[in-house]
Amino acid sequence: MTVPINLGMPQAPAPVLAPRRKTRKIKVGKVEVGGDAPVSVQSMTTTRTTDINATLQQIAELTASGCDIVRVAVPSADDAEALPAIAKKSQIPVIADIHFQPKYVYAAIDAGCAAVRVNPGNIRKFDDQVKQIAAAAKDAGVSIRIGVNAGSLDPRLLKKYGKATPEALVESAVWEASLFEEHGFHDFKISVKHNDPVIMVRAYEMLSERGDWPLHLGVTEAGPAFQGTIKSATAFGALLSRGIGDTIRVSLSAPPVEEVKVGNAILESLNLKPRKLEIVSCPSCGRAQVDVYTLAERVTAGLEGLPVPLRVAVMGCVVNGPGEAREADLGVASGNGKGQIFVKGEVIKTVPESMIVETLIEEAMRIADSMEKTGESPSIVVG
């Protein structure tokens, strides 16, 4: 009797660390946010919004990299005038990012944007505008993000708390939410961003206890790519692992496509998004008998964009190498200038070190082609 043994990528539904927090569901254009909807990944264009072609080109690049929702800056009347064309031609929902001028909120709604991000701390007399904004958004089917930010907190709250504490961020968010709800508007999500992951995590924890609003996670001004990735992964992991968070944006001083890559990788690592290519490779170790660093980098580059989920093990010694390679969909256990190639748990050949990368890429493409034809996840059958 044969028994199917699933190897490699987890089968759906993949295990998660905690159930998602129960929130109300809203829509950002065609993307559902909150409730039982998947956690979505957002980013923001870096182009001048007035340059419609450049902005749409960047949105296309973000879409191809796995971005679900994109935000564009609207600091001027010229930017607002560009919104209708961008909202109409974008492949993913567009959020207009509004600061200081309340008139641009209405312009964004009229332009057909899927949502508007408002920052209560720096829009003039924002609270007096809520009724009109809520009515306009409701009539147009546009959702709102109440975006509270440590760097632009309402002066009254800064005076009360002395600085942007978790309590100050949450008080601002809850107050603005109550104003929208008072006017019968519920299609909004909330963010309470801070550049310190510890303060940010505590603010979201507190906010999650105050209502069922969907929450957009972000560590604001997280920094350059390496630092920002660490800070975002730490904060998002702490919250998402407990079911808190419905959309995310990794804020990096780097091209926005890199934000999307990091965001998707964080979700995949928590089984909140189906995994794609995963490279299992050795850390620095005196036992390695081949150049694992170079092998792993070359295999990763060669398999970038692989259209199917695949776990590939690149191992450099006999201690953990054979076991890890055997448990992956595809792997190599290397030593003494050569490597044993494993496909779905079985050794298929031994090749010299110079041919390891070439062989792994060839086998990966063959497996991917087979998986696409059959529609199956990686598995083997053993007797």
VOGUDO-608948 format. One record per residue (C-alpha): x, y, z; residue in one letter. Coordinates in steps of 0.25 Angstrom, whole numbers, padded with zeros to 4 digits, always signed. Layout:
N
XYZA...
# end
This chain:
383
+0000+0000+0000M+0005+0014-0004T+0004+0025+0006V+0005+0040+0001P+0015+0048+0008I+0014+0063+0007N+0027+0070+0006L+0032+0084+0004G+0022+0095+0005M+0010+0094+0015P-0003+0089+0010Q-0015+0099+0012A-0020+0102+0021P-0006+0105+0027A-0005+0106+0042P-0004+0120+0048V+0000+0124+0062L-0013+0130+0066A-0027+0133+0059P-0029+0146+0053R-0036+0157+0062R-0050+0158+0058K-0052+0172+0051T-0062+0178+0042R-0060+0177+0027K-0058+0188+0018I-0055+0190+0003K-0043+0197-0003V-0048+0197-0017G-0048+0182-0021K-0040+0178-0009V-0047+0174+0004E-0040+0178+0017V-0043+0172+0031G-0052+0161+0035G-0048+0148+0028D-0041+0155+0016A-0026+0152+0015P-0016+0162+0020V-0013+0171+0009S+0000+0178+0005V+0001+0193+0002Q+0012+0202-0003S+0013+0216-0007M+0018+0222-0020T+0030+0231-0020T+0027+0238-0033T+0021+0252-0035R+0007+0249-0035T+0005+0260-0046T+0014+0251-0055D+0003+0241-0058I+0011+0232-0068N+0022+0230-0058A+0012+0228-0046T+0005+0218-0054L+0018+0211-0058Q+0022+0210-0044Q+0008+0205-0040I+0010+0194-0050A+0023+0190-0045E+0017+0189-0031L+0005+0181-0036T+0015+0171-0042A+0023+0170-0029S+0010+0166-0021G+0005+0179-0016C-0010+0179-0013D-0013+0194-0011I-0005+0206-0014V-0005+0220-0008R-0001+0233-0016V+0002+0247-0010A-0007+0258-0012V+0000+0271-0007P-0005+0280-0018S-0016+0284-0027A-0008+0279-0039D-0007+0265-0032D-0022+0265-0029A-0025+0268-0044E-0016+0255-0048A-0024+0246-0039L-0036+0242-0048P-0026+0237-0059A-0018+0229-0049I-0030+0223-0042A-0036+0219-0055K-0024+0213-0061K-0017+0206-0048S-0018+0191-0048Q-0020+0192-0033I-0028+0201-0023P-0022+0215-0021V-0022+0222-0008I-0021+0237-0008A-0011+0242+0003D-0017+0255+0008I-0010+0265+0018H-0013+0279+0022F-0023+0283+0011Q-0037+0277+0014P-0042+0281+0000K-0033+0270-0006Y-0041+0260+0001V-0053+0263-0007Y-0045+0264-0019A-0040+0250-0017A-0054+0245-0015I-0059+0251-0027D-0047+0246-0035A-0051+0231-0033G-0040+0227-0023C-0043+0215-0016A-0040+0221-0002A-0035+0233+0004V-0024+0234+0015R-0027+0246+0025V-0017+0250+0036N-0026+0257+0047P-0013+0263+0053G-0010+0272+0042N-0023+0275+0034I-0028+0288+0038R-0041+0288+0046K-0042+0273+0042F-0052+0270+0053D-0062+0280+0047D-0061+0274+0034Q-0064+0259+0038V-0079+0260+0035K-0077+0265+0021Q-0065+0256+0018I-0074+0244+0023A-0085+0248+0014A-0077+0250+0002A-0070+0236+0004A-0082+0229+0007K-0089+0234-0006D-0077+0230-0014A-0075+0216-0008G-0061+0221-0003V-0054+0216+0009S-0045+0224+0019I-0033+0221+0026R-0031+0229+0039I-0016+0231+0039G-0011+0235+0053V+0004+0238+0052N+0014+0240+0064A+0021+0251+0055G+0008+0259+0053S+0000+0257+0066L-0011+0267+0069D-0004+0278+0078P-0015+0277+0088R-0011+0262+0091L+0004+0265+0091L+0001+0276+0102K-0007+0266+0110K+0003+0254+0109Y+0016+0261+0107G+0020+0253+0094K+0014+0242+0085A+0011+0231+0095T+0003+0219+0092P-0008+0225+0100E-0008+0238+0092A-0008+0231+0078L-0020+0222+0083V-0028+0234+0088E-0026+0241+0075S-0031+0229+0067A-0043+0226+0076V-0048+0240+0076W-0047+0241+0061E-0054+0228+0059A-0065+0232+0069S-0068+0245+0060L-0069+0236+0047F-0078+0226+0054E-0086+0238+0060E-0090+0241+0046H-0093+0227+0042G-0080+0224+0034F-0073+0211+0037H-0065+0208+0025D-0051+0212+0031F-0039+0206+0036K-0029+0212+0046I-0014+0212+0047S-0006+0218+0059V+0008+0218+0054K+0021+0221+0061H+0036+0219+0058N+0039+0211+0070D+0034+0197+0069P+0031+0196+0084V+0022+0208+0085I+0015+0204+0072M+0012+0190+0076V+0007+0195+0089R-0002+0205+0082A-0008+0195+0073Y-0010+0185+0085E-0018+0196+0092M-0026+0200+0080L-0030+0186+0077S-0037+0185+0090E-0045+0197+0088R-0053+0193+0076G-0055+0184+0064D-0048+0194+0054W-0039+0187+0043P-0025+0192+0046L-0014+0196+0036H+0000+0193+0042L+0012+0201+0040G+0025+0206+0046V+0026+0220+0041T+0040+0225+0036E+0045+0211+0039A+0059+0215+0032G+0068+0209+0022P+0065+0195+0016A+0072+0187+0026F+0068+0194+0038Q+0054+0197+0033G+0052+0182+0030T+0057+0178+0044I+0048+0188+0051K+0036+0185+0042S+0037+0170+0043A+0039+0170+0058T+0026+0179+0060A+0018+0172+0050F+0022+0159+0055G+0018+0162+0069A+0004+0167+0065L+0001+0158+0053L+0005+0146+0061S-0006+0149+0071R-0016+0152+0060G-0015+0167+0060I-0014+0174+0047G-0022+0174+0034D-0013+0182+0024T+0002+0185+0025I+0011+0195+0019R+0026+0193+0021V+0032+0207+0021S+0046+0207+0015L+0056+0217+0010S+0057+0209-0002A+0049+0207-0015P+0035+0203-0012P+0036+0190-0019V+0045+0186-0008E+0035+0189+0002E+0025+0180-0005V+0035+0169-0005K+0038+0170+0010V+0023+0171+0013G+0020+0158+0005N+0031+0151+0012A+0026+0154+0026I+0012+0149+0022L+0018+0137+0016E+0027+0134+0028S+0014+0134+0037L+0006+0126+0027N-0003+0138+0025L+0000+0137+0010K+0003+0125+0002P+0018+0123+0001R+0025+0123-0012K+0040+0121-0014L+0047+0118-0001E+0062+0115+0000I+0067+0107+0012V+0082+0109+0013S+0093+0107+0023C+0097+0118+0033P+0112+0122+0035S+0118+0109+0039C+0132+0103+0040G+0127+0090+0035R+0123+0095+0021A+0131+0088+0011Q+0126+0096-0001V+0124+0111-0003D+0110+0111+0002V+0108+0126+0002Y+0111+0127-0013T+0102+0115-0016L+0090+0120-0008A+0091+0134-0015E+0093+0128-0029R+0081+0119-0027V+0072+0130-0021T+0076+0139-0033A+0073+0128-0043G+0060+0124-0038L+0054+0138-0035E+0040+0139-0040G+0037+0124-0040L+0022+0123-0042P+0020+0112-0032V+0022+0109-0018P+0035+0102-0016L+0045+0099-0004R+0059+0098-0009V+0070+0093+0001A+0085+0097-0001V+0093+0090+0009M+0108+0090+0011G+0112+0079+0020C+0108+0064+0024V+0102+0068+0038V+0089+0074+0034N+0090+0074+0019G+0084+0061+0015P+0072+0062+0024G+0069+0076+0020E+0071+0073+0005A+0062+0061+0007R+0051+0069+0013E+0050+0079+0003A+0044+0078-0011D+0058+0080-0017L+0071+0080-0010G+0086+0078-0010V+0095+0072+0001A+0109+0077-0002S+0123+0072+0002G+0137+0070-0003N+0134+0078-0016G+0122+0071-0020K+0107+0070-0017G+0096+0060-0016Q+0083+0065-0023I+0070+0061-0016F+0057+0062-0023V+0045+0060-0014K+0053+0052-0004G+0061+0043-0014E+0075+0045-0018V+0075+0046-0033I+0089+0049-0036K+0103+0054-0031T+0109+0065-0038V+0122+0073-0036P+0121+0086-0029E+0123+0094-0042S+0109+0088-0047M+0101+0089-0034I+0094+0102-0038V+0091+0099-0052E+0086+0085-0048T+0077+0091-0037L+0071+0102-0046I+0068+0091-0057E+0061+0082-0047E+0053+0093-0041A+0048+0097-0055M+0044+0083-0058R+0037+0082-0044I+0030+0095-0047A+0026+0091-0061D+0020+0078-0055S+0013+0085-0044M+0007+0095-0053E+0002+0084-0062K-0005+0076-0051T-0009+0087-0042G-0003+0079-0030E+0005+0084-0018S+0019+0077-0016P+0018+0063-0011S+0023+0049-0013I+0018+0035-0011V+0026+0024-0003V+0023+0010-0001G
# end
